[in-house]
Amino acid sequence: MFIRVIGSSLFKCLHEFSRARQGAHLQFPCRARSCHGNSNFLHPVMLGSDPRMSGHKHRRRKSCYHSNPTSLTRLQCTQNGAIRGEEISTIKQFILDNTVVTRNHLTPEVALRLMTSSCRLWSAPSEQSSSILAHCGIDEPFWAFYWPGGQALTRYLLDNPGVVSGKSVLDVGSGCGASAIAAALVGAKSVLANDIDKVAIQAVKLNAEMNSVAMTTTSRNLIGRLADHWDVVLLGDMFYDKDFTDTVTDWLRCLADRGTEVLIGDPGRIFLRDHPVRDCLVNIFTVDLSESCRLENNGMTQGFVWKLQA
Ligand SMILES: C[S@@+](CC[C@H](N)C(=O)[O-])C[C@H]1O[C@@H](n2cnc3c(N)ncnc32)[C@H](O)[C@@H]1O
């Protein structure tokens, strides 16, 4: 019923979650109903209660994170959480078949494989797109969209190469990989693209290759990890849940205290806007979103880049 109300496309399904929750919070896609059915589905990746949301407490799971039982038909992970080689090929083929290369966003310097209106899943009836995704073992394809917070952050990096040039960079929640790619393009010494969605990791790899940049990737949950040092940590559009915002910002404060430059791209989502961490954020960049981006993101009009003060 919900799906019918909002329309049939997968795109709408992902992007109109927040509209469905307007009564509660006017927030992000991740915490509302899923395109996998009509039940209230909370994306496991986004939940504070999910063990993957507290990196230091993270324990390896025998199956991959896809919680939908049907999705396990294809993406059965090995004992240590890795995806098998043939499954990587399946994922890559899925990405190639269901995205197009586009530069139609705020950072045309970066070519990205994204799901656009010319892709079959965009306009397929939601039941059909859900079934295709489930058959391929793909959960919500957040990596197939270039989120407004990520667009702002990436634009900032391309316009200000000195911020990352010659530095070690971690991009947390990399999605399609745009910010990580931009960092590599403008001369970062090393780039680690991190996303706990293993499908996103394959999207990042395809996009990095297409832009002829090198980087390493990991699907480990790094949140809470203090053992490594990064000169710069990037987060594009990651604040969509209060518990998650609490956890991540605690970690980010520790990193900033240790000398890491923490840069956050966000289009004004309430969990960041109304969070106490806001008092420690300095706005260093603002950009107007494109008309299509505004439409796709519930009328959000601008993207902001914030620097976390130590
Ligand atoms: C809204 S998307 C943003 C993607 C990209 N940064 C952008 O702006 O286009 C959020 C991404 O964060 C990832 N994610 C969620 N929780 C995470 C965690 N604990 N560690 C790393 N990635 C995470 C999701 O899989 C998803 O790809």
The ligand as an SDF file (V2000), in Angstrom:
LIG
                    3D

 27 29  0  0  0  0  0  0  0  0999 V2000
   23.5210    8.0480    2.4580 C   0  0  0  0  0  0  0  0  0  0  0  0
   24.8340    7.0600    1.9870 S   0  0  0  0  0  0  0  0  0  0  0  0
   26.0870    8.2660    1.6470 C   0  0  0  0  0  0  0  0  0  0  0  0
   27.0450    7.7890    0.6020 C   0  0  0  0  0  0  0  0  0  0  0  0
   28.0710    8.8150    0.1530 C   0  0  0  0  0  0  0  0  0  0  0  0
   28.9090    9.2490    1.2400 N   0  0  0  0  0  0  0  0  0  0  0  0
   27.3910    9.9830   -0.4940 C   0  0  0  0  0  0  0  0  0  0  0  0
   27.3070   11.0420    0.1510 O   0  0  0  0  0  0  0  0  0  0  0  0
   26.9170    9.8690   -1.6320 O   0  0  0  0  0  0  0  0  0  0  0  0
   25.4060    6.3730    3.5370 C   0  0  0  0  0  0  0  0  0  0  0  0
   26.3750    5.2380    3.3450 C   0  0  0  0  0  0  0  0  0  0  0  0
   26.9180    4.9030    4.6170 O   0  0  0  0  0  0  0  0  0  0  0  0
   27.1010    3.5080    4.6830 C   0  0  0  0  0  0  0  0  0  0  0  0
   27.2090    3.1550    6.1130 N   0  0  0  0  0  0  0  0  0  0  0  0
   26.2270    3.0800    7.0490 C   0  0  0  0  0  0  0  0  0  0  0  0
   26.7380    2.7790    8.2510 N   0  0  0  0  0  0  0  0  0  0  0  0
   28.0740    2.6780    8.0920 C   0  0  0  0  0  0  0  0  0  0  0  0
   29.1760    2.3970    8.9680 C   0  0  0  0  0  0  0  0  0  0  0  0
   28.9800    2.1260   10.2540 N   0  0  0  0  0  0  0  0  0  0  0  0
   30.4270    2.3810    8.4550 N   0  0  0  0  0  0  0  0  0  0  0  0
   30.6420    2.6280    7.1380 C   0  0  0  0  0  0  0  0  0  0  0  0
   29.6270    2.8850    6.2520 N   0  0  0  0  0  0  0  0  0  0  0  0
   28.3850    2.9130    6.7280 C   0  0  0  0  0  0  0  0  0  0  0  0
   25.9070    2.9470    3.9380 C   0  0  0  0  0  0  0  0  0  0  0  0
   26.1370    1.6240    3.4970 O   0  0  0  0  0  0  0  0  0  0  0  0
   25.7800    3.9510    2.7930 C   0  0  0  0  0  0  0  0  0  0  0  0
   26.5080    3.5440    1.6560 O   0  0  0  0  0  0  0  0  0  0  0  0
  1  2  1  0
  2  3  1  0
  2 10  1  0
  3  4  1  0
  4  5  1  0
  5  6  1  0
  5  7  1  0
  7  8  2  0
  7  9  1  0
 10 11  1  0
 11 12  1  0
 11 26  1  0
 12 13  1  0
 13 14  1  0
 13 24  1  0
 14 15  1  0
 14 23  1  0
 15 16  2  0
 16 17  1  0
 17 18  1  0
 17 23  2  0
 18 19  1  0
 18 20  2  0
 20 21  1  0
 21 22  2  0
 22 23  1  0
 24 25  1  0
 24 26  1  0
 26 27  1  0
M  CHG  2   2   1   9  -1
M  END
$$$$
